[in-house]
Amino acid sequence: MTELDVNRPEMAGLGRQAVDALADWLDALEKSPASDYTPAEYLAERLRRPPAAGPGDFGELVETFLRAAGQGVNTAGPGYLAYFPAGGLYSAALAELLANAVNRYTGLAQMAPALVAMEHGVLTWLCERFGLPPGAGGITTSGGSTATLSAVLAARQSRLGDDLTGGTLYVTAHTHHCVAKAARICGLPAGAVRQVPMTGDLRMDVRAAAELIAADRAAGLRPFLLAGTAGTTGTGTIDPLPELAGLAAREGLWFHVDAAYGGGFQLTERGRPLLAGIERADSIAIDPHKSMFLPYGTGVLLVRDPAALHAAHADGGDYLQDLAAMDGLPDFANLGVELTREFRGAAAVAAAAPARRGRLRPRAGGEARPGRRGAPGAGRRSPLRGAVAAGSDRGGVPAARGRRRAQPPPAQGDQRHPADLPEQHERSGAALPAAVRAQLPYARPPRRARTRHHQGCGRRRDGSVIVNFRGSHESFTAFVGDDSAACCGSVVKWASQRARGR
């Protein structure tokens, strides 16, 4: 053990100290001011000093951090009304703690296939919620600006290729400035960003956009991208997405929708009609740290054709030669600008399926494991076991080896393993939602349960489906929610018959 390591009791003590301080902080939020700058100069002067050369006290660090966090604008408090509330889910914060402590690399699927599958499941779920077709995909990013950068780069590569001469894209005065910033980073001059007039209700004027595109073509320019907004930051207005989608299709332009501000309302009954037409987009940027209440630093880019993302971003090196692509799982490093990236799926799963209080449940052999009282997944074996898709004959080890070559992501569709969903289940007439079907490769039951027989299935009163398998040592029950409840990688949960709430 080195000086940087801590033993288990110390680990638990530090964790309790941090969680207790955080609980006190959250309890005080209701009465906290919306902003506080009183001792800001003193704190800033003190904290600008270099850190001490020797070891410090963790309690003092927590106290200093909370004092520093109390300065400025309190975006998590009820008094904060500017822009968008950003309190964040406590469960998402704990999920990020787990992800950061485990510290697994997810840029290339072979390094952490089950975690990549989990994050991929969140993206598949979001694609379905936004009405994108089977085969759509995306990437989790550090924010909406990074998502927009990848979208503009994919559009540029798809429509212009390597020759950027005369390339133009179309926005309004209320389009978020990250679109113009992304265009500049992608090598386009400021004049390439064409500003379309708006109607009286501050929405993009479709007729004016068509006229400007036609005039630019006549002048020898090359229009390639039309950017609509689903909720502008300045006014909250939504551009006429169906009409803009039609215009982009007629002109052969990439249709991007900036839904960073209003995209979360696609998940609501009232919001979906307002965002009609978003399902026709080639790319959609959303910010889960807004209306999905995730921590800052969480963005998502959804694309109709992941191959376009791959073509714009994929590259390789000799130092990656021993990492083989895994069928059915994306290499996120080939879909975005980052090679180094952390696991970003835990917080998103926590937002899609907020956690309740849990306790440790005993498993076979007496070892305790976390579970949720009364939940179908309590005491479950890992639902991510068997994350390797068909083509691997050794659990977790890809069949193909050799020099790594970046390959386009495969179409998603129905990739079920034969043992995951026996034909008897399908004959029962219990239809499974697409989100479940797409993610079954990494939600397989334990191997020994698969070697036994499928006992049957039925539909519960709440519309969910129960599938029973009997293994050599234990019986397992899969609880598959209906489409409205299906969410990301946790839609199929394998549980012991002893689990409560069965």
CORTA-V540611 format. One record per backbone hydrogen bond with DSSP energy under -1.0 kcal/mol. NH is the residue of the N-H (numbers start at 1). CO is the residue of the C=O. If there is no record, write none. Layout:
nh=NH co=CO
nh=NH co=CO
This chain:
nh=5 co=2
nh=11 co=7
nh=12 co=8
nh=13 co=9
nh=14 co=10
nh=15 co=11
nh=16 co=12
nh=17 co=13
nh=18 co=14
nh=19 co=15
nh=20 co=16
nh=21 co=17
nh=22 co=18
nh=23 co=19
nh=24 co=20
nh=25 co=21
nh=26 co=22
nh=27 co=23
nh=28 co=24
nh=29 co=26
nh=32 co=29
nh=36 co=72
nh=40 co=37
nh=43 co=39
nh=44 co=40
nh=45 co=41
nh=46 co=42
nh=47 co=43
nh=48 co=44
nh=61 co=57
nh=62 co=58
nh=63 co=59
nh=64 co=60
nh=65 co=61
nh=66 co=62
nh=67 co=63
nh=68 co=64
nh=69 co=65
nh=70 co=66
nh=71 co=68
nh=72 co=36
nh=74 co=34
nh=75 co=73
nh=77 co=74
nh=80 co=77
nh=86 co=75
nh=89 co=293
nh=93 co=89
nh=94 co=90
nh=95 co=91
nh=96 co=92
nh=97 co=93
nh=98 co=94
nh=99 co=95
nh=100 co=96
nh=101 co=97
nh=102 co=98
nh=103 co=99
nh=106 co=341
nh=111 co=108
nh=116 co=112
nh=117 co=113
nh=118 co=114
nh=119 co=115
nh=120 co=116
nh=121 co=117
nh=122 co=118
nh=123 co=119
nh=124 co=120
nh=125 co=121
nh=126 co=122
nh=127 co=123
nh=128 co=124
nh=129 co=125
nh=130 co=126
nh=131 co=128
nh=132 co=127
nh=136 co=133
nh=137 co=303
nh=139 co=301
nh=141 co=299
nh=147 co=143
nh=148 co=144
nh=149 co=145
nh=150 co=146
nh=151 co=147
nh=152 co=148
nh=153 co=149
nh=154 co=150
nh=155 co=151
nh=156 co=152
nh=157 co=153
nh=158 co=154
nh=159 co=155
nh=160 co=156
nh=161 co=156
nh=167 co=164
nh=168 co=222
nh=169 co=192
nh=170 co=225
nh=171 co=194
nh=175 co=172
nh=179 co=176
nh=181 co=177
nh=182 co=178
nh=183 co=179
nh=184 co=180
nh=185 co=181
nh=186 co=182
nh=187 co=184
nh=188 co=183
nh=192 co=189
nh=193 co=190
nh=194 co=169
nh=196 co=171
nh=199 co=203
nh=202 co=199
nh=205 co=197
nh=209 co=205
nh=210 co=206
nh=211 co=207
nh=212 co=208
nh=213 co=209
nh=214 co=210
nh=215 co=211
nh=216 co=212
nh=217 co=213
nh=218 co=214
nh=219 co=215
nh=220 co=217
nh=221 co=216
nh=222 co=166
nh=224 co=168
nh=225 co=168
nh=226 co=254
nh=227 co=170
nh=228 co=256
nh=230 co=258
nh=231 co=237
nh=232 co=237
nh=236 co=232
nh=239 co=229
nh=241 co=239
nh=244 co=240
nh=245 co=241
nh=246 co=242
nh=247 co=243
nh=248 co=244
nh=249 co=245
nh=250 co=246
nh=251 co=247
nh=253 co=248
nh=254 co=224
nh=256 co=226
nh=257 co=283
nh=258 co=228
nh=259 co=257
nh=259 co=285
nh=262 co=230
nh=263 co=259
nh=265 co=262
nh=266 co=263
nh=267 co=264
nh=268 co=265
nh=272 co=268
nh=275 co=271
nh=276 co=273
nh=278 co=275
nh=280 co=277
nh=281 co=278
nh=282 co=255
nh=283 co=255
nh=284 co=302
nh=285 co=257
nh=286 co=300
nh=289 co=298
nh=290 co=287
nh=293 co=290
nh=294 co=288
nh=299 co=141
nh=300 co=286
nh=301 co=139
nh=302 co=284
nh=303 co=137
nh=304 co=282
nh=308 co=305
nh=310 co=306
nh=311 co=307
nh=312 co=308
nh=313 co=309
nh=314 co=310
nh=320 co=317
nh=321 co=318
nh=323 co=320
nh=329 co=326
nh=333 co=107
nh=334 co=331
nh=335 co=332
nh=349 co=345
nh=350 co=346
nh=351 co=347
nh=352 co=348
nh=353 co=349
nh=359 co=371
nh=361 co=369
nh=363 co=367
nh=366 co=363
nh=369 co=361
nh=371 co=359
nh=375 co=372
nh=378 co=375
nh=380 co=377
nh=385 co=382
nh=392 co=389
nh=397 co=394
nh=420 co=417
nh=421 co=417
nh=425 co=422
nh=426 co=422
nh=427 co=423
nh=429 co=426
nh=431 co=429
nh=437 co=433
nh=438 co=434
nh=442 co=439
nh=443 co=440
nh=450 co=446
nh=451 co=447
nh=452 co=449
nh=455 co=468
nh=458 co=466
nh=460 co=464
nh=463 co=460
nh=465 co=480
nh=466 co=458
nh=467 co=478
nh=468 co=456
nh=469 co=476
nh=470 co=453
nh=471 co=474
nh=476 co=469
nh=477 co=495
nh=478 co=467
nh=479 co=493
nh=480 co=465
nh=485 co=482
nh=486 co=482
nh=490 co=487
nh=491 co=488
nh=495 co=477
nh=499 co=496
